[in-house]
Amino acid sequence: MIITAGSAALLLPRATAQERKPVPKDSARVIARGCSKGYIFTAGPRAAEEPGTLDIREGMHLRMNGPKKVMAEIKAHEGQAIEIIGLMKKGQYLDGVNIGGGVRVSPGSSGGGIPSPGAGQPQIDLESWRVVPGGCATNK
């Protein structure tokens, strides 16, 4: 049996280049730089020439969802600046009403009592991440 170079390439698994999934109609692809602690990503400042999504403001906290292996890799880089790319449901990062000066007013819980720590937390389903130049401010 003779296998040509072209047909051999078809038999090999795809290269490690990641193909991005199509974005669902109710979601948006988000790129943000910042720092992580556990499953929480805190968006950092970004310059106008840097990639990113303008709707993700500095200081915004996102709950990262991803495979355990990926989350363990990110945890190993806590204290270093990272860039994440993922999908978010439209509107969850714009909750409330903008009243100017970077301040938004959003509705509170209506049940009284103590809200769940994850309630209302914007979430991002990670597609990829990488370490970027810079560091993270250490808090407590």
C-alpha positions, 0 to 999 in steps of 0.5 A: 500500500502506497501512501502519498504525503497528502493522504498521510496528512489526512490520517494524522490528527489535527495540529494543536491549533485550536479552532474556535466554536461558533458563538451562539446567538445569545452569547458574545466572545470576550477577551480580557486581561487581568489576574485570577485567584481560584475560579475568579478572574479580576479584569485589569486596566487595558490600553486602547491598542490592546485587544479586549472587550470594552464592556469588561471594565477594570475591576470586574470579577468573572467566574471562570468555567473550564475543565479541571486541567485548565483551571489547575494550569491557571491556578499555577499562574496566580500572581501573574497577569493573564489574558482569557478568551471565552464566551459569556451570555449577552447582557450579564456583563451589563447588569444594571443602569449606567449612571456615569463615571463608571458606576452602575446601579443594579437590582439587589436580591428580593428574598431577604437574607444572605445571597449566594456568593455566586448569585449574579456573578458574571460567568465566562466559559473559557476557550483559551488563556495565556500569560501576558507581561505584567503582574498582579497586585496582591490583596490580603 
